[in-house]
Amino acid sequence: MKIRIGSKVLSRRIVAAKSRALSATRPTAGITSATLSGKTLRVLFFVRAVPGRLGIKFSVSDAHGHSTKQSALSLKVIVRPTVTIVATRAAAAEPSTAGTFTVKRTGSTAAPLAVSYTMAGTATSDTDYTGLAGSVTIPARASSVAIAVNPVDDDTVEQAESVIVTVTAKSAYVVGTASRATVTIADNDVLTAATVTIVATEPTAGEDFGSGAFTVTRTGSTTSSLTVSFTASGTATAGSDYSSLFGSVVILAGDTSATITVSPLDDTIFEPSETVIVTLSSSSSYTVGTPSNATVTIADDDAAAVSLDETDFDASEPSNTGTITVTRTGITTAALAVTYTVGGTATSGTDYTALTGTVSIPVGAASTTITVTPIDDTTLESDETVVVSLAAGSGYTVDFPSSATVTIEDNDAPSVTIAATDDSAGEPSSTGTFTVTRTGSTTASLAVTYTTSGTATSGSDYTALSGAVTIAAGESTATITVTPLDDTTVDPAETVIATLAAGTGYTVGTPGSATVTIADDDGQTVTIAATDPTAGEPSDSGTFTVTRTGSTVSALTVFYTPSGTAINGTDYTALSGIVTIPSSATTATITISVIDDMVVDPAETVTLTLSDGAYSIGMPSSDTVTIADND
């Protein structure tokens, strides 16, 4: 390869001597460039060789055979260490739990090595943690050194924040792949619940003169934003008399209040002034103070208008019609022609009898109807809609609601039902089964959707169900398996209720829901005995003892029912029907305290019978104390 310097063309060659460090490996070398400046020739070359000492010789000659004297150099090839960083303790926390980064190096540890780094992340140096130096030295004879992240404890409520340390390049080392690490600082401060109140700061609104306003105010910390929920009521109708309110308002961080705007919707209906009442809702994030509600009044400015209503929004094949009512406000001394457009997923003239697009409200009437008449066919199809929307016309204005929808149900869909074909499941591994069955053709597969409910918790008491099952082509049924999740919690038997949901290509028949019961295997067994079965007037008490088996880690509430010939609250002090066995105890007692009277009675009985609860009832499940009379 030749090197051009001005008008001269030079060739280049270089001779590398053997490495004195590793003579078994042949090094390679070459000239990168040569620059002639006056009488000085500057040569840039490269050498590739293993670590150790290396001698090289080289000369530069031009195309005419002129060359420099041969030069000789003695080099020492060294390998720079690779430096990496890891978060060996990635979790720090206020007030004093430190995090730790560890900086590591490869290669020789004979000398100390200074490593530079930068800091980033969401945490603020010297505010959230003690400031770091930006460099650290790995001591001689050590391959690593630690950087401590010491949190600064404060009383500010904040999210967990990060400290990111990144190793920066220096000539003394190479930065490895693991060049960055993160320590996260957890906060230890708790936000004290604010008290929120509401007032109508603009209590009057109008269709023709502007909006009303509520102001929601909080006390306490403003460090973070606060979402306040509310409900709207009053005589005005949301979405008709004013723009619907969202049901919540956010007080921004740093602010003590936020505004809820009531924007009237201008219409042509003549009506009295109407009210919008906003009432604050309770939340775990704040306390509702006083006043907790306020009122804005909307003033009207209108005359008559036309609106629609689905008075019978369900139509179905073969002949069940749907009805839309067209209503006007104001005077009825003349007929009123109203025009409308028709849309929806149903096809005019195919799925229903075509509509004309106009309807007349007769003299003296405030309303008339548009009838949607289905056309029966044999096509299996999903429910379809007919949407009628009012169009602008002469002699009226369009009011809300301006559109109405009638849904046409098909009568050709298969019917789908569900049954619990194995209605008993149990911990630890006994499954239950629902079977979904369809009627009609099985030519194609059918996807059926369902919802789950019941006292059992999905994902906790049993493996979560998908909410959909497919009946395969050629099959009339499909199964849904309820797989219990075994735990150590003492539970009563719990239920999984699968309810078929409406879907495409089928109708939900009867039964549309079914139940599988999951039995627990962790329960305690409770029994009762009359340990002092004889009581007597005037003051000799009787005693029942309730005993449990199994765990005594927590208290157990046991329910019972009193009966017998003695009257509860008359012959003996009234019993509550509940007794609690304390934690660490296996028994609890129920005392029959006799009430002394002057009535001559035969001996009377008090029978206590255990009732269902978060336990199993063993034997004996009931027993009797007899009260002797002294009169």
Secondary structure, 3 states (H helix, E strand, C coil): CEEEECCEEEEEEEEEEEECCCCCCCCEEEEEEEEEECCEEEEEEEEECCCEEEEEEEEEEECCCCECCCEEEEEEECCCCEEEEEEEECEEECCCECEEEEEEECCCCCCCEEEEEEEECCCCECCCECCCCCEEEECCCCCEEEEEECECCCCCCCCCEEEEEEECCECCEEECCCCEEEEEEECCCCCCCEEEEEEEEECEEECCCECEEEEEEECCCCCCCEEEEEEEECCCCECCCECCCCCEEEECCCCCEEEEEECECCCCCCCCCEEEEEEECCECCEEECCCCEEEEEEECCCCCCEEEEEEECEEECCCECEEEEEEECCCCCCCEEEEEEEECCCCECCCECCCCCEEEECCCCCEEEEEECECCCCCCCCCEEEEEEECCECCECECCCCEEEEEEECCCCCEEEEEEEECEEECCCECEEEEEEECCCCCCCEEEEEEEECCCCECCCECCCCCEEEECCCCCEEEEEECECCCCCCCCCEEEEEEECCECCEEECCCCEEEEEEECCCCCEEEEEEEECEEECCCECEEEEEEECCCCCCCEEEEEEEECCCCECCCECCCCCEEEECCCCCEEEEEECECCCCCCCCCEEEEEEECCCCCEECCCCEEEEEEECCC
